[in-house]
Amino acid sequence: MKKLLFLIIFLIVFETAYAQTPDTKNWYTYNGYSTIHNYSLLHPSDWQAVIISNDLQEFSPKGQSSPKLIIKEFEGVSFAAAIAYFTDKNTPVKEITFKLGEENIVAKEAAGITFIKRGSLIIALEKQGKNQTLNLIYDSFKFKDEWKSFNYPDDKYSFIYPSKFKVNKTDGKVEVTDNKGDAVFAVRKVKSLDQANILRSNNIAFHGIENVSRITLLDEVLNREYNLISIKNGENYFLLTDDYYDSYILEMLESFEFFGEEIGGTFTSFQYFSDVKDDHPNVKAVNNLAEKKILNGYEDGTFKPDNEINRAELVKIVVATVAPANSDSYNNCFKDVKTQWYAPYICYAKAENWVFGYEDNSFKPEKSISQAEAMKIIFEILFDGKLSDNWEPKTDLPAEVDLNEWYGKYFIFAANLNLVDDLYPLKNITRKEIAEMIYRSLKLKKLLTGQIYLD
């Protein structure tokens, strides 16, 4: 009798639950606006799609504002920049598995919002409210493109690739081959880099991943150069193909991500640049100069604070603090400074006797600049060349600073007025150090002239 009663209760509950589950067979299909990777989702006829813009859509019951599903598209930005769109506070970020039709992908979740990466496209899905229909709409999201996601759990990385291609795994290497069997993309793990074969190496921004550089190597057999992207993760280097420029190769590179708990953490908000967070030691200097349009970042939304700065970039930044440069009036002032983007600033500075070139009438705009050279340019421009040769240091200076050298007075000035934190005259200076020195110098200049400097 008890078993019969239990069976009756179970059937009633099951039939009730089944009856309450919406049938999605006759739901409408909504197709997204993304031009990179097409996507779709399903919604019932009594729900409406509101197109706020080409990259922002909302779904809610007709005549109601909630519950609601919001879809926001981001193209060519990092996860950090996408997360910053929705939040302005420290936000825990965790990785989740998201089912995309037939495939499972690694996604991120922050502030209750799901972030899905597909090449250079990031989709943010935000559910506002609790509703079974809302959950079914959310679960129906999928990409309609002809791509697949490859997840490699051994080394905890993933990327997407055209579904018509094949993925082959060998020891320490993953290779993607086309219909002809030719390799078009590869990821190879190595313990170290053979520095002898590297012709050039430059740090690059790579959608939020740190320790990334583009290296150029020499193929001695074919006698040609080829490029790789090198990412240091833990004790290993991961080398990615970067020698082809087909659009699908670029999308595969854009999609490459590490996953796993050690990659998670807490997202810290930022105001201008995704790599200068609100808790960065130089954030006040960088953000202040960015607000005043003195500093610019890069197309990917980063500032690259630890990168060295070159002579052209420095002159441009310092001149921009004191005067607008007229491109029609200032150009062709050195044999290697003609009409490039930096020409107006360098030529203006030369006309004002703020900078001088080399004996061969070159300026070497692409050359990295030392701390001593940077101080001379910054202080001569901002303080009108009125630095005294007779000042004495208030404190002992590091042994690296030789006050008998040409830069002596600049280092005394910087040390006495706390314009820099560390004094290394011959060390190449970084972008964050330049920002800090200019920021402090501008505050001092305003103080000396009786003006107020707004932070």
C-alpha positions in Angstrom: 0.0 0.0 0.0 2.8 2.4 0.9 4.7 1.6 -2.3 1.5 2.3 -4.4 0.9 5.6 -2.6 4.6 6.6 -3.2 4.2 5.8 -6.9 1.0 7.8 -7.2 2.7 10.8 -5.6 5.8 10.5 -7.8 3.6 10.4 -11.0 1.6 13.5 -9.9 4.8 15.5 -9.2 6.5 14.3 -12.4 3.4 15.1 -14.6 3.0 18.5 -12.9 6.7 19.4 -13.4 6.6 18.1 -17.0 3.4 20.1 -17.7 5.1 23.3 -16.4 8.2 22.9 -18.6 7.6 25.0 -21.8 7.8 23.3 -25.2 10.5 25.1 -27.1 9.8 23.5 -30.5 7.7 26.4 -31.8 9.8 29.1 -30.3 11.1 31.9 -32.5 14.8 31.9 -33.5 16.6 35.2 -32.9 19.8 35.7 -35.0 22.5 37.9 -33.6 24.1 40.9 -35.2 27.7 40.0 -34.8 29.7 40.2 -38.1 32.5 37.9 -36.8 30.7 34.8 -35.4 27.0 34.4 -36.0 24.9 33.2 -33.0 21.3 32.5 -32.2 18.9 31.8 -29.4 15.2 30.8 -29.0 12.4 32.7 -27.3 8.6 32.2 -27.1 6.1 34.2 -29.0 5.0 36.1 -25.9 8.6 37.4 -25.4 10.0 40.3 -27.4 13.5 41.1 -28.6 14.4 44.8 -28.1 17.3 45.9 -30.3 19.0 48.8 -28.4 22.0 48.9 -30.7 23.9 46.5 -33.0 25.8 45.2 -30.0 23.2 45.3 -27.3 19.9 43.4 -27.2 17.3 42.7 -24.5 14.7 39.9 -24.2 11.7 40.2 -21.9 8.0 39.2 -21.8 5.9 41.5 -24.0 4.6 44.5 -22.0 6.9 43.8 -19.1 10.4 44.9 -18.1 11.3 41.8 -16.2 12.5 39.1 -16.1 15.1 40.0 -18.7 18.0 38.6 -20.7 20.6 41.1 -21.8 23.2 40.3 -24.6 26.1 42.6 -25.0 28.7 42.0 -27.8 32.4 43.2 -27.6 34.8 43.0 -30.5 38.5 43.2 -30.2 38.7 43.7 -26.4 40.0 41.7 -23.5 37.9 39.9 -20.9 39.0 42.6 -18.4 37.6 45.4 -20.6 34.3 43.5 -21.1 34.0 42.9 -17.3 34.7 46.5 -16.6 31.7 47.5 -18.7 29.4 46.0 -16.1 31.1 46.7 -12.8 33.3 49.3 -11.1 34.4 47.3 -8.1 36.5 44.3 -7.2 34.6 41.4 -8.6 35.4 37.7 -8.1 35.9 36.0 -11.5 35.5 32.2 -11.9 35.6 29.9 -14.8 32.6 27.8 -15.8 31.7 25.2 -18.4 29.1 26.6 -20.8 27.3 24.3 -23.2 27.2 25.7 -26.7 24.9 23.3 -28.7 27.0 20.2 -29.2 30.2 21.5 -27.5 31.3 22.5 -24.1 33.5 25.6 -23.8 35.3 27.3 -20.9 33.7 30.6 -20.1 34.0 33.2 -17.3 31.5 34.4 -14.8 31.7 37.7 -12.9 28.9 39.7 -11.1 26.4 37.0 -12.2 27.2 37.6 -15.9 28.5 34.9 -18.3 31.3 35.9 -20.6 31.8 33.7 -23.7 34.8 34.2 -26.0 34.8 33.3 -29.7 37.9 34.5 -31.4 38.0 38.3 -31.2 34.3 38.4 -30.1 33.2 38.3 -26.5 29.5 37.8 -25.7 28.1 38.8 -22.3 24.9 37.1 -21.1 23.1 38.6 -18.1 20.0 37.2 -16.6 18.0 39.7 -14.6 15.4 37.9 -12.5 14.5 34.3 -12.0 12.2 32.5 -14.4 12.2 29.1 -16.0 11.5 30.5 -19.5 14.4 32.9 -18.9 16.7 30.0 -18.1 15.6 28.1 -21.2 16.3 31.2 -23.4 19.7 31.5 -21.8 20.5 27.8 -22.4 19.4 28.0 -26.0 22.3 30.4 -26.9 24.7 28.9 -29.5 27.0 29.9 -32.3 25.9 29.2 -35.8 29.4 29.6 -37.3 31.4 26.7 -38.7 33.9 26.6 -35.9 34.7 24.2 -33.0 36.3 24.7 -29.7 39.4 22.7 -28.7 40.1 22.3 -25.0 43.4 20.7 -24.0 43.1 19.7 -20.3 46.7 18.5 -19.9 48.1 22.0 -20.5 44.9 23.9 -19.7 44.5 25.9 -22.8 41.8 26.3 -25.4 41.3 27.8 -28.9 38.8 27.6 -31.7 39.4 26.3 -35.2 37.3 25.9 -38.4 35.3 22.7 -38.1 36.4 21.5 -41.6 40.0 21.3 -40.3 41.5 18.5 -38.1 43.4 18.7 -34.8 46.3 16.3 -34.2 48.0 15.9 -30.8 51.5 14.8 -30.4 53.9 15.0 -27.4 54.0 18.6 -26.3 52.4 19.9 -29.6 48.9 20.5 -30.9 48.6 21.0 -34.7 45.7 22.1 -36.9 45.8 20.8 -40.5 43.6 21.9 -43.4 41.8 19.7 -46.0 45.1 19.1 -47.8 46.8 17.9 -44.6 49.0 21.0 -44.4 49.7 22.5 -40.9 48.1 25.9 -40.6 48.3 26.5 -36.9 50.2 24.9 -34.0 50.8 25.3 -30.2 54.0 23.8 -29.0 55.1 23.6 -25.3 58.8 23.9 -24.5 60.8 24.2 -21.3 63.1 27.1 -22.6 63.7 29.2 -25.6 66.9 28.8 -27.7 68.1 32.4 -27.5 70.7 31.8 -30.2 68.1 31.3 -32.9 66.0 34.4 -31.9 66.6 37.3 -34.3 64.2 39.7 -32.7 61.8 39.7 -29.7 59.2 42.3 -28.7 56.7 42.4 -25.9 53.1 42.6 -27.2 49.6 42.9 -25.8 47.7 39.7 -26.2 44.1 40.0 -25.1 44.9 40.2 -21.4 47.5 37.4 -21.1 50.7 38.4 -19.5 54.3 37.6 -20.4 53.7 37.5 -24.2 56.2 38.4 -26.9 56.5 38.1 -30.6 59.8 36.4 -31.6 61.4 36.1 -35.0 63.5 33.1 -35.7 65.7 32.0 -38.6 65.0 28.8 -40.4 68.5 27.8 -41.5 67.2 25.0 -43.8 64.9 27.2 -45.8 67.0 30.3 -45.1 64.0 32.4 -44.2 62.6 34.2 -41.1 59.4 33.2 -39.4 57.4 34.5 -36.5 56.0 32.9 -33.3 54.1 34.2 -30.4 55.7 33.1 -27.1 53.7 33.0 -23.9 55.4 32.1 -20.6 53.0 30.3 -18.3 54.4 28.8 -15.2 57.7 27.1 -16.0 56.9 26.5 -19.7 56.8 28.5 -22.9 53.9 28.0 -25.3 54.8 28.9 -28.9 51.9 29.8 -31.3 51.9 30.0 -35.0 52.1 33.7 -36.1 53.5 33.3 -39.6 50.3 33.4 -41.7 47.8 36.2 -42.0 44.6 34.6 -43.1 41.6 35.8 -41.2 40.9 32.4 -39.7 44.4 32.2 -38.3 44.0 35.6 -36.6 40.7 34.3 -35.1 42.5 31.2 -33.7 45.1 33.4 -32.2 42.5 35.7 -30.7 40.7 32.8 -29.2 43.7 31.3 -27.4 43.2 31.3 -23.6 44.6 29.5 -20.6 42.0 28.0 -18.2 42.1 26.5 -14.7 41.7 27.7 -11.2 45.2 29.2 -11.0 44.2 31.5 -13.9 41.1 32.9 -12.0 41.2 35.3 -9.2 39.6 38.7 -8.6 38.9 41.3 -11.3 40.0 44.7 -10.2 38.3 47.6 -11.9 40.1 50.2 -14.0 39.3 53.6 -15.5 41.2 53.9 -18.7 43.5 51.0 -19.4 42.9 47.3 -18.6 46.5 46.7 -17.5 46.5 49.8 -15.1 44.0 48.7 -12.5 42.7 50.8 -9.7 45.2 49.2 -7.4 48.2 49.8 -9.7 51.0 51.8 -7.9 51.1 54.3 -10.8 47.3 54.5 -11.4 46.9 58.1 -10.2 49.7 59.4 -12.6 48.5 57.3 -15.6 44.8 58.1 -15.2 45.5 61.8 -14.6 47.5 62.2 -17.8 45.1 60.0 -19.7 42.2 62.3 -18.7 44.2 65.3 -19.9 44.8 63.6 -23.2 48.5 63.6 -22.6 48.9 59.9 -22.6 47.3 57.4 -25.0 47.0 53.6 -24.8 46.9 51.0 -27.6 44.1 49.8 -29.8 43.5 46.8 -27.5 42.8 49.0 -24.5 46.1 48.5 -22.8 48.8 51.0 -21.7 51.7 48.5 -21.4 53.1 50.2 -18.3 56.2 48.0 -18.1 57.3 48.5 -21.7 60.3 50.7 -22.4 59.5 54.0 -24.1 61.3 55.3 -27.1 62.6 58.8 -27.9 59.7 59.7 -30.2 57.0 58.6 -27.7 58.6 60.6 -24.9 58.9 63.8 -26.8 55.4 63.5 -28.0 54.1 63.1 -24.5 56.1 66.0 -23.0 55.4 68.4 -25.8 51.7 67.6 -25.5 51.7 68.9 -21.9 52.8 72.4 -22.9 51.8 73.2 -26.5 49.8 71.9 -29.4 52.1 70.8 -32.3 51.2 72.0 -35.8 51.9 69.3 -38.3 52.0 71.8 -41.2 54.6 73.9 -39.6 56.9 71.4 -37.9 58.4 68.5 -39.9 61.5 67.4 -41.8 63.8 68.5 -39.0 66.1 65.5 -38.9 67.2 63.0 -41.6 65.0 60.3 -39.9 62.2 62.6 -38.8 60.1 63.6 -41.9 56.3 63.5 -41.8 55.7 60.6 -39.4 53.1 60.9 -36.6 55.8 62.1 -34.2 57.4 64.6 -36.5 55.4 67.7 -35.3 56.3 67.1 -31.7 60.0 66.4 -32.3 60.4 69.3 -34.7 58.6 71.7 -32.4 60.9 70.6 -29.5 63.9 71.1 -31.7 62.7 74.6 -32.7 62.4 75.5 -29.0 65.9 74.1 -28.4 64.5 71.4 -26.1 66.0 68.5 -27.9 69.0 67.9 -30.1 70.0 65.2 -32.5 73.1 63.2 -33.1 76.2 64.3 -35.0 74.9 62.7 -38.2 71.8 64.8 -38.0 69.6 61.9 -36.9 67.3 61.8 -33.9 66.8 58.0 -33.7 63.1 58.2 -32.7 62.7 54.4 -32.2 65.6 54.1 -29.8 64.9 53.4 -26.2 65.7 56.2 -23.8 67.6 56.1 -20.5 66.3 57.7 -17.3 69.0 60.4 -17.5 68.0 61.3 -21.1 64.3 61.3 -20.1 65.0 63.6 -17.1 66.8 66.1 -19.3 64.0 66.3 -21.9 61.2 66.5 -19.3 62.8 69.0 -17.0 64.1 71.3 -19.8 60.7 71.4 -21.4 58.5 71.7 -18.2 60.8 74.1 -16.3 62.0 76.2 -19.2 65.6 75.2 -18.9 65.9 77.1 -15.6 67.6 74.4 -13.5 70.6 75.6 -11.6 74.1 74.1 -11.9 74.9 74.9 -8.3 72.3 72.9 -6.4 73.5 70.4 -3.8 71.7 67.1 -3.1 69.8 67.0 0.2 70.4 63.3 0.7 73.0 60.8 -0.5 72.4 59.6 -4.0 73.0 56.1 -5.2 76.5 55.1 -6.3 75.2 54.7 -9.9 74.7 58.5 -10.1 77.8 60.4 -11.0 77.2 64.1 -10.3 80.1 65.0 -12.5 78.3 63.7 -15.5 76.2 65.9 -17.8 73.0 64.7 -16.1 74.1 65.6 -12.5 71.9 68.6 -12.0 68.8 66.8 -13.3 69.3 64.0 -10.7 69.9 66.5 -7.9 66.7 68.3 -8.9 64.7 65.0 -9.1 66.0 63.7 -5.8 65.5 67.0 -3.9 61.9 67.4 -5.0 60.9 63.7 -5.0 60.1 63.6 -8.7 61.3 59.9 -9.1 61.4 56.9 -6.7 64.5 55.2 -8.0 67.6 56.7 -9.6 69.3 54.7 -12.3 70.8 57.0 -14.9 71.7 54.5 -17.6 68.6 52.2 -17.2 66.1 52.4 -20.0 62.9 54.0 -18.6 59.4 52.5 -18.8 56.1 54.0 -19.7 54.8 53.9 -16.1 58.0 55.6 -14.9 57.6 58.4 -17.4 53.9 58.9 -16.4 54.9 59.2 -12.8 57.8 61.6 -13.4 55.6 63.9 -15.7 52.7 63.8 -13.3 54.8 64.8 -10.3 56.6 67.5 -12.4 53.4 69.0 -13.5 52.2 69.2 -9.9 55.4 70.9 -8.9 55.2 73.3 -11.8 51.7 74.4 -10.8 52.9 74.7 -7.2 55.8 76.9 -8.2 53.5 79.2 -10.3 50.9 79.4 -7.6 48.3 77.4 -9.5 46.2 74.6 -8.3 46.8 71.2 -9.9 43.7 68.9 -9.8 44.3 65.2 -9.3 
